[in-house]
């Protein structure tokens, strides 16, 4: 189950993977993939499952097959650290997607040289302005623009019968901004509190659910 929302007369599909599909622009927005993080932590002794690496690419292929975008915009933190073996996997993966235009809005973890991305056909920018929308990594506030961003890894804490607590990633929407959840495996969530004039869409493996408005 997905959610379709309207912002400034444009249609956006919120998908359980954490991506947003901008229908009028045929564009996928993806935040905080953090490729390389699994290999980085495994190198330093953390017990992170090796298959988490492949899951990132499988999930990317799934949403591409579903939406068939002509353009994909990564909203920062595409690669978590310095080059490691996951870069080779990414390089191989992206070269098989020549029909798609890829753009990276640089995040704080994107420390690899922009030239490496450009060599494999991925454009690099500090931010993107399309119509009256601002695409950035960090949350921004700019007069006249609606902001799509990442960085926060938003999550929501839900309570149930018997005092159960469930932590889920979420889309966090306010009047001038929508923060995307982290797409990558092994990224974690930062719990955000519901406040006035916000909508929170919790995501499970199969659903996007409006839990606060």
Order of alpha helices (4+ residues) and beta strands (2+ residues): beta-beta-beta-beta-alpha-alpha-beta-alpha-beta-alpha-beta-beta-beta-beta-beta-beta-beta-beta-beta-beta
